[in-house]
Amino acid sequence: MVTDTCGTTSLLKGNQTQQKDLPYLTQATEKSFGSTSMDLVLPVLLLCLVLPDSQAFKPFNFGKSITHRRITETAILQKTAEVCKTVATAEGRDFILSNSLSATSVQQACSPSDAGLLTAAKFKASIVAMYLSNAAVDGAYALSDRHHFDGESFTDGRKLITEGMASIKANIQQENFIPARLTLGKICHTLQDFYSHSNWIELGNKRPNTNLIRPDPTLPIGNLADINTPTCRSCFEGNCRDNILPEILKEGKLTSGYFRLLSSQKPKGKCSHGGSLDKTSRTDPVGGINKDDFEADHGHLHGRQRGETPPWSCWRTFAGLLERTTSCGIKSLLTHLLMGITRSSVLCFVIDTTGSMSDDIAEAKRVAFSIIDSKKGTPEEPSVYILVPFNDPEFGPLTRTTDSNIFKQQINVLTAEGGGDPPEMSLSGLQLALTSAPPSSEIFVFTDAPAKDVHLRSTVIALIESTKSVVTFLLTNALSARRRRDSNGGQDQRQRFSSRLSPAGNDLYQELAEISGGQAIVVTKATLPQVTDIIVDSSTPALVNILQTVRNPGRPDNFTFTVDPSVRNLTVYLTGSPLTFSLHSPTGVSQSSAVTDGSLGSVKAVGNLNMVRLNTQTGLWEIRVTSTQPYSLKVTGHSDTDFIYNIVEMSQGSGTGFTVKDGRPQTGRNITLLLSVVGGDSPNVTEVALVEVSGSGVENGTIEALGDGDYLVFMERVPDHEFVILVKGVDSGSSRTSPITFQRQSTTRLRASSLAVTALANSTMEPGIPFSLPFSVTTNGTAGNYTIRARDDRGFITSFTTSLVLSSGGTAQGSVELQAPESTPSGTDVTLTIEAEAPGATDSNYAVLRLSVIAKVTDFSQPVCQVVRVHANCSEDCSQSEWEISANLTDGNGTGILSVTARRGNGTLNTTTTVGEEGNNMTTATYSASCCSPEVELVAVDAVGNVGTCFHSLRLAPNLATSILPPSSSPSPAASDTTTNLQTTPSGATALLLPPLVIPLALLTAQWA
């Protein structure tokens, strides 16, 4: 027997989290915390995303009705809290969740008490990315029956879900967590709509339809009503509670409503979706059956039994899937798919490897090793390590790993060689890093040469803006000697002195740094170690941006910023030369830049960088800068209080949801920000403004609170020049004697455009198959011939439309043709950038898309694990004796076993692969352990993510093996997943039969990736 975990006793009732509910986790869950599968967690989370308190929803914000946004976020938080409690229990730690269920409270509860200063910003960003991807389905696929299970499109709807899950699984196997996250959001919308748009609830079902998430197309979805079977009668005087025909309910036939925006036609006698936009609902039988909100035709079922046991408890499904595991663990889930809940920082280096860079490479190694060694095993340990070398004419290969030792190995083998002419492929390397790193990453570029690939400038800018990543250039170009090694490895004594980077080369790096919120630091090779502290400062997960501005051309100016009590390690960066400045504290004390160690802080001047470590004081600070040359100012600190934002627009489909605005906002139009604040006790946003970067223009917004730290901010207009987002607020939590004010600012520099580029990928790519992606360009600006550029990070583009002729206010269509080689691994992601440039290069805009290459999956069978031998010779003193288990693992005619791992034990696993009697590979696994570690589970994963396991416990039976084998029959859609059957295998072992699970590896990391 198992106990429900995400539905029976909801974690959140009203606004109160029930601490007493959290202990009701399954015993099996608690035992298997170390490697509970993403294959397990994905279907569980996917079902949980449908369930909390409701089965029918509007997409984003709709009065008091329950929305896709609320369902998705609440389910993620609940499931994360449950998983974290399992981990904490197994590690012997307390798990304390505050009274509110939020990204901040869950993140704090999931972190050890000695975790130090952390922020939930990236965890929240991962959640927001998923529910915005969820909401986007209503805008992009408003009239698609299969995306909403409308018009009885059950087969196509399930196919959409299972294909999406296969894509998620493949993405995660390749550690491509960003597309996995976005796809999860999309298919959750479709799955949620099944319960909202069909009559599953009206049929009296008390469990979710688990066959919707199983990849085997032969499994029944339900007793489907055919096209000729009438399903509804007209509503009586506007009351639609009983409009589904009694015989349909009696026979348990599954149906859903038809929806048409422009036509009133539907099959005779069929139910309609209903609502003012659905013209079919005015055709007999009139009315509808949707439960999207309280005012819908079946709105009486919207949020049914609120505060009681939800009818869609995912516990039963959880029980049936519990034993299906992969080698990926819960901690991997929390770190990557739900990025930011435990670890959120990224270490990303892009390094020039030409002949003169040996000192720079050595310093990069030193800093990287120091960060890795000092933070390993702590919550500040980076979640991802990325390394991209470049020179001329080569760049890459990219190394992206979650293993710090692999990163160390790769950076350790970098050598400085070649070169000659100064320009290098720096932007190509940076493009690879931007497309591979999680959003909002800190990227560091080491070089002493200008960019050769300046044609990538606009693409790199588009990627910086879309990912919100910060790029800092460490430029050691002062009197550097570039040397080429001869063919024998010796040093060519001919020195090519390019006394320093050309002004144009520096200007490009400066521009990219300023757009991203980073810096272009120019030093000598000898002084480089004095400025790499900036890398250490940026590697903390709690880095916040308090103030950032640029003056170009330079001029004297005064800048103020507010520091709140949560801020630590307050640091000022002034980049530019020559300049002087003075600091003025909230108490009226001042210090000039000439004083290197004063009462307000220490000043370090290296190259063109002035770095000031301030002695933190709360209140209003002022910096007065004097310079006639361009300079940038940046003030950062460490704090748990931060914000994330997205520019959103109203969905074209439903009119009640918002989707992310891709590319730049349009000139002359109002915009809407979706803003979320994390951290603090009870932060409340009081002011949001768009501030021009190099001027005094400010546009203030109108703020609408959505609850749980989320806000919609309406801006009447976009500034004419480049701008950033400034957020101010008050934190008046119960732990504070008086309210405090805080200030935060976005890093990425934004600007408006009169162009709009729109593109939508309706499917995934398939290896070896041509793929066409249509796009459109609209302009409110100058008529003429517009230049089109399309670039991707994999080299898969075969052709694209190179120009379009547009009239002012007009739209034109184009396409990009791509083809992935047949050898491309399934799960590979492709970042495609489509740019449109106005005549004379006076304006431009872009669309950035993430595509996935997914091979068709035909293998639905799990590996078979058969225990063949158990030998135990355990004495009373378990530490003095050992036991051993052997098992054969095969995958039949499937894709082959990819990995075998051991979990729930602390022993040694050895595997060997041989060819069996039928010509198929067989893996023999032998595991030995101390009798003090009496349990083990062997986990076999095949090439497409199907999982088979063998479990044995000396506590249950010292010499009796328990193995999990494939089921002999298919379960019904709502079959109880808690029932287990025992069967004797030919070897005498006991086989525990569970329903098939087959679902993706993990779900949701974090990503923020």
Secondary structure, DSSP 8 states (H G I E B T S, - for coil): ----SSSTT-SEETTEE-GGGTT---HHHHHTGGG--HHHHHHHHHHHTT-TT-S--BSS--TTS-BHHHHHHHHHHHHHHHHHHHHHHHTT------SS-SHHHHHHHHS-TT--S---HHHHHHHHHHHHHHHHHHHHTTT-HHHHTGGG-HHHHHHHHHHHHHHHHHHHHTT-HHHHHHHHHHHHHHHHHHHHHBSTTTTT--S--GGGG-S-TTS---EE--TTS--B---BTTB-TT-B-HHHHHTTEE-B-B--SS-----TT--B--STT-GGGGSSS-S----SSTTSTTGGGTTTTTTS--TT-SHHHHHHHTT---S--HHHHHHTBTTTSS---EEEEEEE-SGGGHHHHHHHHHHHHHHHHHHTTSTTS-SEEEEEEE-SS-B---EEES-HHHHHHHHHT-------SS-B-HHHHHHHHHHHS-TT-EEEEEESS-BS-GGGHHHHHHHHHHHT-EEEEEE--TT-EE--B-TTS-B----EE--S--HHHHHHHHHHHHHHT--EEE--TTTGGGTTHHHHHHTSTTEEEEEEEEESS---EEEEEEE-TT-EEEEEEEE-SS-EEEEE-TTS-EEETT-SB-SSEEEEEETTEEEEEE----EEEEEEEE-SS-EEEEEEEE-S-EEEEEEEEE-TTTSS-EEE--SS-BTTS-EEEEEEEESSSSEEEEEEEEEESSS--EEE-EEEEEETTEEEEEES---SS-EEEEEEEEE--TT-SS-EEEEEE-SS-B--BSEEEEE---S-B-TTSEEEEEEEEEESS--EEEEEEEEESSS-EEEE--EEEE-TT-EEEEEEEEE--TT--TTEEEEEEEEEE-GGG--EEEEEEEEEE----------EEEEEEEEE---SSGGG-EEEEEEEEE-TTSS-EEEEEEES--EEEEEEEEE-TTS-EEEEEEEEEETTS-EEEEEEEETTS-EEEEEEETTT-TT--EEEE--SS---TT--TT--EEEE-TTS-EEEE-------S---B-S--
